[in-house]
Amino acid sequence: MTKKSDAPAIRFKGFSDAWEQRKFEEIAVRSSVICSDANLPRVEYEDIVSGTGRLNKDIYAKESSKSGIAFHQGNVLYGKLRPYLQNWLLPAFDGLAVGDFWILQPQKADSSFLYRLIQSRQFDEVANQSTGTKMPRADWKLVSKTVFSIPSNICEQAAIGTYFTALDNLITLHQRKFEKLTNVKKSMLEKMFPQNGSSYPEIRFKGFTDPWEQRKLGDIASDMVAGGDIDKDLILAEGQYPVIANALTGDGIVGYYDKEYRVNAPAVTVTGRGDVGHAKARLVNFTPVVRLLSVKSEHDVFFLENAINTLKIVIESTGVPQLTVPQLAKYEVAFPRQLDEEEHIGAFFKQLDNLITLHQRELEKLQNIKKSMLEKMFV
């Protein structure tokens, strides 16, 4: 007999019944029918984008004769090997799961709700109490006997599942736009800058035909410096002038100085540690720290940022790789002879970066909403 439990923090209008507690084995059972039907598509661990439930390839195009556990549309695939990898899938097709998957069949439960239940913090905590050290696997004996709260009304289950399906579709939409724009930028960096010693890029703006010329960064720079230590007596959580280190997240900003800065913007920073050689245009006066490099010149900063990012910077080191000012100064970059062409290219990539950032922020916002709603819509 099921016990009644408290309701979640957020519910859809029209549902007021208390949720009931069920053992997971009363919500879903495992299927273990082995099949080798050559006409069925195979799903393997590497086919699923971790934490998203998206396939990363056309599985119908895969050639495989491997046997697997048969699944049907409406079943839920859960990767039990290293459950922290979050390999899960709600397939809209029949197929075979190859590898360490649980094939979950809903029992008096909506399949879309079940798919979200396995993504909840409550389920994740139990599944990650795994067995094994090198190859940890979720323990079915533990998971199956664990009690979870679910709506007694299957219509409420379906409403929750539908809500998260719509949210997942939005996340997928922005993820694909983000990936598409990122790939466009990668391609255009190769085509709008000369390659393999050529003096001409493959793609140019109308009206520009002159050959480009190779120049060392040390020759075009009016100033190149490397960041030192952070002044712990001056650094603030908020302030006027950013203090920037080598991290790529958060624009590398680790704090602010209120009255002091070392570099007059505009300038370009180049990471000297970590992801060595990553360039970023800076439009606000700043202080580089922890060996972050700064390049000032008369060239367009957005052009210079992307020109440096086309370089293949290699640091030979037996310890932690570190790019120094003298090393960076020796690298050659191709420049157009006309500043106007630089500015056209810089503006193009600035606009492209703005679009990429827009979709990245929207993606992060939606992912945070999903995380929050999984907390608030489950008990």
C-alpha positions as CSV (number, residue, x, y, z in Angstrom):
1,M,0.0,0.0,0.0
2,T,1.3,3.4,-0.9
3,K,1.9,6.2,1.6
4,K,1.0,9.8,1.0
5,S,3.7,12.4,0.9
6,D,4.0,16.2,0.7
7,A,3.4,17.9,-2.6
8,P,6.2,19.7,-4.5
9,A,6.9,23.4,-4.3
10,I,5.5,24.1,-7.8
11,R,2.5,22.4,-9.3
12,F,0.3,22.9,-12.3
13,K,-3.1,24.5,-11.8
14,G,-5.9,21.9,-11.2
15,F,-3.8,19.3,-9.3
16,S,-4.0,19.3,-5.6
17,D,-3.9,15.6,-4.5
18,A,-1.0,14.6,-2.3
19,W,1.8,12.7,-4.0
20,E,2.3,9.1,-3.2
21,Q,5.4,7.2,-2.3
22,R,6.4,4.2,-4.4
23,K,9.5,2.0,-4.6
24,F,11.2,2.5,-7.8
25,E,10.5,-1.1,-8.9
26,E,6.8,-0.1,-8.6
27,I,7.4,2.8,-11.0
28,A,9.6,1.0,-13.6
29,V,10.9,-2.5,-14.3
30,R,14.0,-3.5,-16.2
31,S,13.8,-5.2,-19.6
32,S,16.6,-7.6,-20.4
33,V,15.6,-9.1,-23.7
34,I,18.8,-9.6,-25.8
35,C,18.4,-9.2,-29.5
36,S,20.6,-9.1,-32.6
37,D,18.1,-8.0,-35.2
38,A,20.2,-6.4,-38.0
39,N,17.3,-4.0,-38.9
40,L,17.2,-2.3,-35.6
41,P,19.5,0.8,-34.8
42,R,22.1,0.4,-32.1
43,V,22.5,3.0,-29.3
44,E,25.8,3.0,-27.5
45,Y,27.3,5.2,-24.7
46,E,29.3,7.3,-27.1
47,D,26.2,8.1,-29.2
48,I,24.6,10.1,-26.4
49,V,25.5,13.7,-25.5
50,S,26.1,13.5,-21.7
51,G,23.5,15.3,-19.6
52,T,21.3,16.2,-22.5
53,G,19.6,13.1,-23.8
54,R,20.5,14.0,-27.3
55,L,22.0,11.7,-29.9
56,N,25.2,13.0,-31.5
57,K,24.9,11.1,-34.7
58,D,22.5,9.4,-37.1
59,I,22.4,6.0,-35.5
60,Y,20.6,4.5,-38.6
61,A,23.7,5.2,-40.6
62,K,25.9,3.1,-38.2
63,E,27.0,-0.3,-39.3
64,S,26.9,-2.7,-36.4
65,S,26.1,-6.4,-35.8
66,K,26.4,-6.1,-32.0
67,S,23.7,-7.7,-29.8
68,G,22.0,-5.5,-27.3
69,I,19.0,-5.1,-25.1
70,A,15.8,-4.5,-27.1
71,F,14.0,-1.3,-26.3
72,H,10.8,0.3,-27.6
73,Q,9.4,3.8,-28.0
74,G,8.3,4.9,-24.5
75,N,11.0,3.0,-22.7
76,V,13.7,5.0,-20.9
77,L,17.5,4.2,-21.3
78,Y,19.6,4.9,-18.3
79,G,23.4,4.4,-18.4
80,K,24.3,2.5,-15.3
81,L,28.1,2.6,-15.9
82,R,29.5,5.7,-14.3
83,P,26.1,7.1,-13.6
84,Y,27.6,10.6,-13.0
85,L,28.1,10.8,-16.8
86,Q,24.3,11.2,-17.1
87,N,23.8,9.0,-20.2
88,W,20.1,8.8,-20.6
89,L,17.6,8.7,-23.5
90,L,13.9,8.7,-24.2
91,P,13.8,7.2,-27.6
92,A,11.1,7.9,-30.2
93,F,12.0,4.7,-32.0
94,D,12.6,1.0,-31.4
95,G,16.2,-0.3,-31.2
96,L,19.0,-2.1,-29.3
97,A,20.9,-0.7,-26.3
98,V,24.6,-1.8,-26.5
99,G,26.5,-1.6,-23.3
100,D,25.7,-1.0,-19.7
101,F,22.2,0.4,-19.9
102,W,19.0,-0.2,-17.9
103,I,16.0,-0.4,-20.1
104,L,13.2,1.0,-18.0
105,Q,9.6,0.2,-18.7
106,P,7.1,2.5,-16.9
107,Q,4.6,0.8,-14.6
108,K,1.4,2.8,-14.1
109,A,3.6,5.8,-14.8
110,D,4.0,8.3,-17.7
111,S,7.2,7.6,-19.6
112,S,8.1,11.3,-20.0
113,F,7.6,11.8,-16.3
114,L,9.8,8.7,-15.6
115,Y,12.5,10.2,-17.9
116,R,12.6,13.3,-15.8
117,L,12.5,11.4,-12.5
118,I,15.8,9.8,-13.3
119,Q,17.3,13.2,-13.9
120,S,16.2,14.5,-10.5
121,R,18.6,15.1,-7.7
122,Q,16.8,12.6,-5.6
123,F,17.4,9.8,-8.1
124,D,20.9,10.9,-9.0
125,E,22.0,10.7,-5.3
126,V,20.8,7.1,-5.0
127,A,22.2,6.0,-8.4
128,N,25.6,7.4,-7.6
129,Q,25.9,5.2,-4.5
130,S,27.5,2.9,-7.0
131,T,29.4,-0.4,-6.7
132,G,33.0,-0.7,-7.9
133,T,35.8,1.9,-7.9
134,K,37.4,2.0,-11.3
135,M,34.2,1.1,-13.2
136,P,31.4,2.2,-10.8
137,R,27.9,1.0,-11.7
138,A,24.5,2.0,-10.3
139,D,23.2,-0.7,-8.0
140,W,19.8,-2.0,-9.1
141,K,19.1,-3.6,-5.7
142,L,19.5,-0.3,-4.0
143,V,17.7,1.8,-6.6
144,S,14.8,-0.5,-7.1
145,K,14.0,-0.5,-3.3
146,T,14.4,3.2,-2.9
147,V,11.1,5.1,-2.3
148,F,10.3,8.1,-4.6
149,S,7.4,10.5,-4.5
150,I,5.3,10.7,-7.6
151,P,1.9,12.2,-8.5
152,S,-1.0,9.7,-8.0
153,N,-2.7,11.3,-10.9
154,I,-1.1,10.2,-14.2
155,C,-2.4,13.3,-15.9
156,E,-0.2,15.4,-13.5
157,Q,2.7,13.1,-14.4
158,A,2.1,13.7,-18.1
159,A,1.8,17.5,-17.6
160,I,5.2,17.5,-15.8
161,G,6.7,15.4,-18.6
162,T,5.3,17.7,-21.3
163,Y,6.7,20.8,-19.6
164,F,10.2,19.4,-19.4
165,T,9.9,18.2,-23.0
166,A,9.2,21.7,-24.2
167,L,12.1,23.0,-22.0
168,D,14.4,20.4,-23.4
169,N,13.4,21.3,-27.0
170,L,14.3,25.0,-26.3
171,I,17.6,23.9,-24.8
172,T,18.4,21.8,-27.8
173,L,17.4,24.6,-30.2
174,H,19.8,27.1,-28.6
175,Q,22.5,24.4,-28.3
176,R,22.3,23.7,-32.0
177,K,22.4,27.4,-32.9
178,F,25.4,27.8,-30.6
179,E,27.2,24.9,-32.1
180,K,26.4,26.0,-35.7
181,L,27.6,29.6,-35.0
182,T,30.8,28.2,-33.3
183,N,31.5,26.1,-36.4
184,V,30.8,29.0,-38.7
185,K,33.4,31.1,-36.8
186,K,35.9,28.3,-37.0
187,S,35.4,28.0,-40.7
188,M,35.6,31.7,-41.3
189,L,38.8,32.1,-39.3
190,E,40.3,29.6,-41.7
191,K,38.9,31.4,-44.8
192,M,39.3,35.1,-43.9
193,F,42.9,34.8,-42.9
194,P,45.7,33.5,-45.3
195,Q,46.7,29.9,-44.7
196,N,49.9,28.0,-45.3
197,G,52.1,31.0,-46.2
198,S,49.7,32.5,-48.7
199,S,49.4,36.3,-49.1
200,Y,45.7,36.1,-49.9
201,P,42.7,34.9,-47.8
202,E,40.1,32.7,-49.5
203,I,37.2,35.1,-48.6
204,R,37.5,38.9,-48.7
205,F,35.2,41.8,-48.5
206,K,34.4,43.5,-51.8
207,G,37.0,46.2,-52.8
208,F,40.0,44.7,-51.2
209,T,42.6,42.9,-53.5
210,D,46.1,43.8,-52.2
211,P,48.3,40.9,-50.8
212,W,48.6,40.6,-47.1
213,E,52.0,40.8,-45.3
214,Q,53.6,38.8,-42.5
215,R,54.7,40.8,-39.5
216,K,56.0,39.7,-36.1
217,L,53.8,40.6,-33.2
218,G,56.8,42.2,-31.5
219,D,57.2,44.6,-34.4
220,I,53.6,45.7,-34.6
221,A,53.1,46.1,-30.8
222,S,53.6,49.4,-29.1
223,D,53.7,47.6,-25.7
224,M,53.7,44.0,-24.6
225,V,53.6,43.0,-20.9
226,A,53.0,40.0,-18.7
227,G,50.8,40.1,-15.6
228,G,52.3,39.8,-12.2
229,D,50.8,38.9,-8.8
230,I,47.4,40.0,-7.6
231,D,47.5,42.8,-5.0
232,K,45.4,41.3,-2.3
233,D,45.1,44.7,-0.5
234,L,43.5,46.4,-3.5
235,I,41.4,43.7,-5.1
236,L,37.6,44.1,-4.8
237,A,34.6,42.0,-5.8
238,E,33.2,45.0,-7.7
239,G,35.0,48.1,-9.0
240,Q,36.0,50.2,-12.0
241,Y,39.0,48.4,-13.5
242,P,38.9,44.6,-14.0
243,V,41.8,42.4,-12.9
244,I,42.2,39.6,-15.5
245,A,43.9,36.2,-15.3
246,N,44.2,33.3,-17.7
247,A,40.8,31.6,-17.2
248,L,38.5,31.5,-20.2
249,T,35.3,31.6,-18.0
250,G,33.9,34.9,-16.9
251,D,36.2,36.7,-19.3
252,G,39.0,35.8,-17.0
253,I,38.0,38.5,-14.5
254,V,39.1,37.6,-11.0
255,G,38.2,40.9,-9.3
256,Y,38.6,44.7,-9.7
257,Y,40.8,47.5,-8.7
258,D,39.0,50.7,-7.9
259,K,41.6,53.3,-8.8
260,E,44.5,51.6,-10.4
261,Y,45.1,49.7,-13.7
262,R,48.2,48.7,-15.7
263,V,47.0,48.6,-19.3
264,N,45.2,51.3,-21.3
265,A,42.5,49.9,-23.5
266,P,41.9,49.0,-26.2
267,A,44.3,46.1,-26.1
268,V,44.4,42.3,-26.6
269,T,45.1,39.8,-23.8
270,V,46.7,36.4,-24.6
271,T,46.7,33.5,-22.1
272,G,50.2,32.6,-21.0
273,R,49.1,29.6,-18.9
274,G,46.4,26.9,-19.1
275,D,44.8,27.2,-22.5
276,V,47.9,28.9,-23.9
277,G,47.6,31.4,-26.7
278,H,43.9,32.3,-26.5
279,A,43.4,36.0,-27.4
280,K,40.6,38.4,-26.3
281,A,40.0,42.0,-27.1
282,R,39.7,44.3,-24.1
283,L,37.9,47.7,-24.3
284,V,38.2,48.7,-20.6
285,N,41.4,49.7,-18.9
286,F,42.6,46.6,-16.9
287,T,45.4,44.9,-15.0
288,P,46.7,41.5,-16.2
289,V,47.8,39.1,-13.5
290,V,49.3,35.6,-13.2
291,R,51.3,35.8,-16.4
292,L,48.5,36.9,-18.6
293,L,50.0,38.7,-21.6
294,S,48.8,42.0,-23.0
295,V,49.4,43.4,-26.5
296,K,48.8,47.0,-27.5
297,S,49.1,48.2,-31.0
298,E,47.6,50.6,-33.6
299,H,45.7,47.7,-35.2
300,D,42.0,47.0,-34.8
301,V,41.7,45.0,-31.6
302,F,39.0,42.6,-32.9
303,F,41.0,41.9,-35.9
304,L,44.2,41.3,-33.8
305,E,42.2,39.0,-31.4
306,N,41.2,36.7,-34.2
307,A,44.5,36.9,-36.0
308,I,46.3,35.7,-32.9
309,N,43.6,33.0,-32.4
310,T,44.5,31.5,-35.9
311,L,48.1,30.9,-34.7
312,K,49.2,27.4,-33.7
313,I,51.2,28.3,-30.6
314,V,53.3,25.5,-29.3
315,I,55.2,25.6,-26.0
316,E,57.9,23.1,-25.5
317,S,58.2,22.5,-21.8
318,T,58.9,19.7,-19.3
319,G,56.9,21.4,-16.7
320,V,53.8,23.6,-16.8
321,P,53.6,25.2,-20.3
322,Q,53.9,29.0,-20.2
323,L,53.9,31.5,-23.0
324,T,56.3,34.5,-22.4
325,V,56.4,38.0,-23.9
326,P,59.6,37.2,-25.9
327,Q,58.1,34.0,-27.2
328,L,54.8,35.6,-28.3
329,A,56.7,38.5,-29.9
330,K,58.4,36.1,-32.4
331,Y,55.1,34.8,-33.8
332,E,54.2,36.2,-37.2
333,V,50.7,37.3,-38.1
334,A,49.4,38.2,-41.6
335,F,48.0,41.7,-41.8
336,P,46.1,43.5,-44.7
337,R,47.8,46.5,-46.1
338,Q,44.7,48.6,-45.6
339,L,43.4,49.4,-42.1
340,D,39.8,49.5,-43.5
341,E,40.0,45.8,-44.3
342,E,41.2,45.0,-40.8
343,E,38.2,47.0,-39.4
344,H,35.7,45.2,-41.7
345,I,37.1,41.8,-40.6
346,G,37.2,42.8,-36.9
347,A,33.6,44.1,-37.0
348,F,32.4,40.8,-38.7
349,F,33.9,38.6,-36.0
350,K,32.7,40.9,-33.2
351,Q,29.1,40.6,-34.5
352,L,29.5,36.8,-34.8
353,D,30.9,36.6,-31.3
354,N,27.9,38.6,-30.0
355,L,25.5,36.1,-31.6
356,I,27.5,33.2,-30.1
357,T,27.4,34.8,-26.7
358,L,23.7,35.5,-27.0
359,H,22.9,31.9,-27.6
360,Q,25.4,30.7,-25.0
361,R,23.8,32.9,-22.3
362,E,20.3,31.8,-23.3
363,L,21.4,28.2,-23.2
364,E,22.9,28.6,-19.7
365,K,19.7,30.4,-18.6
366,L,17.5,27.6,-19.8
367,Q,19.8,24.9,-18.2
368,N,19.6,26.8,-14.9
369,I,15.8,27.0,-15.2
370,K,15.6,23.2,-15.8
371,K,17.9,22.5,-12.8
372,S,15.7,24.7,-10.6
373,M,12.5,23.2,-11.8
374,L,13.7,19.7,-11.3
375,E,14.2,20.7,-7.7
376,K,10.9,22.5,-7.3
377,M,8.6,20.1,-9.3
378,F,9.8,16.9,-7.6
379,V,9.6,16.0,-3.9
